[in-house]
Amino acid sequence: MLLEKRDAHRILLLIYVVTCIFFMFMSSQVSVYPQFFNIYCIITPIVAYLLTKISRDSYKFQMYMMTSFFLSMVVLYGIYYQNPGTIQDGFITVACVVSLYFDFAPNLYCLVFTALYYSFWIVYDYDMLLGYRTLEELMVRIIILIIAQVFLMALVSFINRSKRTLTQKTQSTEDLLQIVEIKKKEAVAASQTKADFLANMSHEIRTPMNAIVGMTEMILRDDINPGVRENARNIKSAGNALLAIVNDILDFSKIESGKMEIINVRYQLTSVINDIINIITVRMQDKNLDLVVNIDPKIPSELVGDEIRIRQILLNLLNNAVKFTSEGHITLRVAYQPVSNDMCLLHFDVSDTGMGIKPEDKQKLFGSFQRVDTRQNRAVEGTGLGLSICKRLTELMGGTISVESVYGQGSTFSFELHQYIAKQKPLASVPADKTAHVLYFDEKAIYRDQARTDLQRLGVSARFASKIKDLDPASNATYSYFFVSKPLFDEFSHQIREFCENHGQPKIVLMFDKNELSTGYKDVLVVRRPVYAAVFASVLTETPIESLDSDEFTESFIAPEANVLVVDDNAVNLKVVKGLLEPYQMHVTTANSGKECLEILREGEKFDIIYMDHMMPELDGIDTLRMIRQMEGEYFQKVPVVALTANAVSGVREMFFNEGFQDYVSKPIELSQLEKSLKSNLPDEMIIRKQHTVASAPHFGEGAVQLRGVDCSRGLMNCGNNL
């Protein structure tokens, strides 16, 4: 501001005093002013100044002085020029001007001044009110003037009330914003506390789970009696169930915090489906359920998407189907719709013949921590997060998920995803020169119907039978392959072999359910149910189900020249890791602290890979790694160090890589993940791959032929390398 408030008030007071002196001088020349009005003009600024001094409110001084100044000037001007009409108009103008202060007092001041002014002239000298013909006309004008001023007072009062309300609302808004800011800080702190809690919970649960699952795996490798083996399998199953619950909670936390990443890579749908079948069939073994897989063979063999999250969604949906279905069947369907040359739409369906869902419960299905019919399903395990996670993951990948259900009959969960195409070659096909004539012999109609669909899609001629009498010995038909279920083959093996001898000597393909033993059968091919289009194509073309990488980590190997150091402060975990590494025939050294690890390295012993626990007292894994990298010598800068961690919260992968770890393995340790880390970090010359016979020769094991495309190493690994 150009002038300080105090200077402005002094200038205003000076102008007022000078103006009053001027009119008083003029009144001495023309005696038209009453003496008391001159006194008023002198006393007004003095009183206003004194009141302001007492109240210490310069704003009120300005307000009263301005009002007095305008009123005085109007009266002095009107009387001097003997123009009462100007005075009346001036009073209204002054009332409007002082209303801009939005204060009731100056308007009241104007009203009182107006009333006193006209009262004085009526009593003192009516002749001075020139321009009014009658007293009635004067009174009407005075009343109109007073009403106008009262209206202005009411308007100012209303505006002030609105201002107070607005001020209160503004203050309330500011208070709310402050509360929001406080709550925001509290939420951030709570989120960090939750993240810390989840990290600690993950570590505290996964560490003992590593011991439980790892020790159980080692027990299953030993030659033990069937009762102990069954107990060990139950322990492992319970451990994996608990681990699944922990993973659900951690995944939900990642999604809620916006830290869940979608990582698109090249993958094969057949690999995903085979992994899922291996897992789900094990979980179905205690139930009288059939699993049917219906995959469109035209789906491109290689796609680009988040393979891990697609597998997770399918496993969640299939696990739910197994939980809530006591008998009947579960069907996995994957349909295909081309969108462009490099993109397609995959439609996944998981159907069951379970209890179904009530219409009023459908809306709750995809909510967090929601479970329907909890009173009827107390025996069903889970957190109620599975479907919520499925929905969030589907949306993160740009897809949609839905459910259709009839209560008491079953449910169908569906989701759609757009996927990029990496290779246009169909997932399964049978060339024209490989086309064979197939006889499919199965007692279950649901499997026959699916086989009929698959073989028709592949362009394969086939005949189907459900009873031994359907095999007509007098028929002249010849067959290339004879698919038969294990129960029918066990019951009618003699008739089947005799039939084959007389009908082109087809290769017998024995189809096993779930975990039935496949040993003891001669001159037959062996496949596991469910048999779907890719398996039919693999058998008929005598080629393996194509793999994206022929050297995937599922292929087992040994490395007898490798030297491994394992560092962990938990003796049980050391024993577990050492036991899991034993089949690879490596030399394993252990250290129970970061300090002992450094001492071993300083003694000069060299290791090809170091497995380092993350959370250790004194020196944790990260600090130990930093000290290793600071040691002199090229070896210490390059030796691969893999983190062992029970911390599975979001961001841990990036943290380990940023700290200089070459890889990390989460606890409980999975054999596949451990083997993958070994393959990635050991020198190629140390890895000696185990050779597996892959051919159509008529003998494998105790007579069963190993089918090309059947990954025996993974099967052995899934059952703890124990047949």
Protein Blocks (a to p, Z undefined) as FASTA:
>chain_A
ZZdfklmmmmmmmmmmmmmmmmmmmmmmmccbcfklmmmmmmmmmmmmmmmmmnopaklm
mmmmmmmmmmmmmmmmmmmnopaklmmmmmmmmmmmmmmnopaklmmmmmmmmmmmmmmm
mmmommlmghiabfklmmmmmmmmmmmmmmmmmmmmmmmmmmmmmmmmmmmmmmmmmmmm
mmmmmmmmmmmmmmmmmmmmmmmmmmmmmmmmmmmmmmmmpccdfklmmmmmmmmmmmmm
mmmmmmmmmmmmmmmnopaccddddddfklmmmmmmmmmmmmmmmpccdddddddfkbcf
bdcddfklmmmmmmmmmmmmmmmpcbhcdddddddddfblmbccdddddddfbebpafkl
mmmmmpghiaehkllmmmpgcehlmmmmmmmmmmmnopacdddddehiaccddddddddd
fbfbdfbdcdfklpccdddddfbfklmmmmmmmmmmnopacdddfbfklpcfkbcbdcfb
dcddfklmmmmmmmmmmmmmmnopaacddddehjacfehiahiacddddddfklmmmmmn
opacddfblkbfklgcddfkbccddddfbfklmmmmmmmmmmnopacdddfbfklmmmmm
mnopacfbdcddfbdghiafklmmmmmmmpgcjklmmoccddddfbfcehklmmmmmnop
abdcdddddfklmmmmmmmmmcfklpccddddddfbfbehjhpacdehiafklmmmmnoo
pZZ
